[in-house]
Each structure stands twice: as structure tokens, then as C-alpha cells.
Amino acid sequence: MGNVQILLRQHVGAPCAAIVKAGDEVKKGTLIATPTGLGANIFSSVYGVVEEVLEDRIVIKPDEEQKDEFVPIDVAEDASKLDMVKAAGIVGMGGAGFPTGIKLGTDLNGGYVLVNAAECEPYLTSDYRKMLEEPEKLIGGLKIILQLFDNAKGYICIEDNKPDCIEKLSALVANEPRIEVKAMKTKYPQGGERMLIYAATGRSINSSMLPADAGCVVDNVDTVVAIYKAIVMGM
């Protein structure tokens, strides 16, 4: 098995600083680097030994045998859900890489939490499969996010070429007063953050504004599932 190289810059912001050194043993879930500014915690994805720490990466020699167990995130017993999201190192998994803990610290004054499930690029199906295979984790993650925002409404935004997803998720949130499935017109670039906000809420923002300026938080399907896994499973 070859070495595993974990980059110290995996998100928007500054590179993280390594907190391990050559010779240290690590496990899946061991915290190995922390932010130096805007950023997110980075963890080992394998059991092994740190071989070297370079300016831009940590090199780990993995053990021949890899266990399924992982080290849960290390937080105080009274840690808030937002603190747990930050500790878990979650970043936007739709490609932006913005630290999710910072985004969820926004004051929406009500507003909307939008799950961006509009895969408008041709041939993308990862969100589609995630919604069909792990819908409870997606809804669970959104319910956790909504606990951070009093009076906010949650929309799961799905393009109308995925009727099976719309039907399945609509049935699962039928008794959730703060969550609604929004069927979006299938078009490009419906999955663009600003386009999605306008299509779902009617609120317009220009290129110099952030979603929070329109009272919105937008998170990718995988990001919302990761929040569920962090809070409920300690991953």
C-alpha cells in the first residue's frame, strides 16, 4: 500500500498547521491539522504512522490492516451543535470548500436554509443517489441546521427531472412543519447559489452579496449529510 498524502489546504481560507510530527501513530479520525485563520480541522483518513510533515501536506504510511472504527470528534459534553460542526471540520462539499461552521454562524433573522440538490451539470448523479439511499440522514441533517436558526424555513431544492426523489422526500417531510421539498425547473445553472436562492425564495442577490444578505444559507446535499454524521455519529 502506498503512502497517503493529506493536503493542508482543503478549503477556502488559509492552510492548516500540522499538529502531528514524524513517527506519530494516527487512526481514522485523528485530528492532524488545525486552522491558522479561516479554515477547518483536518483528520487522518487511515490507521498508520506519520512519515513526514511537509509545508503543504502530511505524509502517512498506512498500516496493512485498516479497521472500520474511527476516533469520534473530541468535544466537550456541553458543546453546542455549531461547535460540533466546527470541530468535525466540515466544509462545503459541493465544490466551494467554505468552512460550514462559519456559514452556520450567520444570523438569518428567520430566512431560509436551502439544501442545494439541483444537479444541473450533465451526468452528475451523486446527490441523486444520496437522496434515494440516505434520505433520513439528509432530513436529519437539515433538522439539525434548523435548530440553529429560530423561525427559519428549510427547503430541499430538487430539479423536476428527479420525480422519484421529490416523491420520496416529500413523503418523509410531510409532518415536518419547517421543511418543504421544492421542485425546481430543470435548467442550467439552476444549481448556482444565487440562481437557486431566487428560484426558491424570490429573493435576488448580486455578485457582491452573500446568501446571508438575502437571509439564506445554502448547503450541498453531502454537506447536510456530513452534519448529521458529525452530530449523531461523531464522525
Secondary structure as the mmCIF struct_conf table of DSSP 4:
data_model
#
loop_
_struct_conf.conf_type_id
_struct_conf.id
_struct_conf.beg_label_comp_id
_struct_conf.beg_label_asym_id
_struct_conf.beg_label_seq_id
_struct_conf.end_label_comp_id
_struct_conf.end_label_asym_id
_struct_conf.end_label_seq_id
HELX_LH_PP_P HELX_LH_PP_P1 GLY A 2 ASN A 3
STRN STRN1 VAL A 4 LEU A 7
BEND BEND1 LEU A 8 LEU A 8
BEND BEND2 HIS A 11 ALA A 14
HELX_LH_PP_P HELX_LH_PP_P2 PRO A 15 CYS A 16
STRN STRN2 ALA A 17 ALA A 18
TURN_TY1_P TURN_TY1_P1 ALA A 22 GLY A 23
STRN STRN3 GLU A 25 VAL A 26
TURN_TY1_P TURN_TY1_P2 LYS A 28 GLY A 29
STRN STRN4 LEU A 31 THR A 34
BEND BEND3 THR A 36 LEU A 38
STRN STRN5 ILE A 42 PHE A 43
BEND BEND4 SER A 45 TYR A 47
STRN STRN6 GLY A 48 VAL A 53
BEND BEND5 GLU A 55 ASP A 56
STRN STRN7 ARG A 57 PRO A 62
BEND BEND6 GLU A 64 GLU A 65
BEND BEND7 ASP A 68 ASP A 68
HELX_LH_PP_P HELX_LH_PP_P3 VAL A 71 ILE A 73
TURN_TY1_P TURN_TY1_P3 GLU A 77 ASP A 78
HELX_RH_AL_P HELX_RH_AL_P1 LYS A 81 ALA A 87
TURN_TY1_P TURN_TY1_P4 ALA A 88 GLY A 89
STRN STRN8 VAL A 91 VAL A 91
TURN_TY1_P TURN_TY1_P5 MET A 93 ALA A 96
STRN STRN9 PRO A 99 PRO A 99
HELX_RH_AL_P HELX_RH_AL_P2 THR A 100 LYS A 103
TURN_TY1_P TURN_TY1_P6 LEU A 104 GLY A 105
BEND BEND8 ASN A 109 GLY A 110
STRN STRN10 TYR A 112 ALA A 117
BEND BEND9 GLU A 121 GLU A 121
TURN_TY1_P TURN_TY1_P7 PRO A 122 TYR A 123
HELX_RH_AL_P HELX_RH_AL_P3 SER A 126 GLU A 133
HELX_RH_AL_P HELX_RH_AL_P4 PRO A 135 GLN A 147
TURN_TY1_P TURN_TY1_P8 LEU A 148 LEU A 148
BEND BEND10 PHE A 149 PHE A 149
TURN_TY1_P TURN_TY1_P9 ASP A 150 ASN A 151
STRN STRN11 LYS A 153 GLU A 159
TURN_TY1_P TURN_TY1_P10 ASP A 160 ASN A 161
HELX_RH_AL_P HELX_RH_AL_P5 PRO A 163 LEU A 172
TURN_TY1_P TURN_TY1_P11 VAL A 173 ASN A 175
TURN_TY1_P TURN_TY1_P12 PRO A 177 ARG A 178
STRN STRN12 ILE A 179 MET A 184
TURN_TY1_P TURN_TY1_P13 TYR A 188 GLY A 191
BEND BEND11 GLY A 192 GLY A 192
HELX_RH_AL_P HELX_RH_AL_P6 GLU A 193 THR A 201
TURN_TY1_P TURN_TY1_P14 SER A 207 SER A 208
HELX_RH_3T_P HELX_RH_3T_P1 PRO A 211 ALA A 214
TURN_TY1_P TURN_TY1_P15 GLY A 215 GLY A 215
STRN STRN13 CYS A 216 ASN A 220
HELX_RH_AL_P HELX_RH_AL_P7 VAL A 221 MET A 233
#
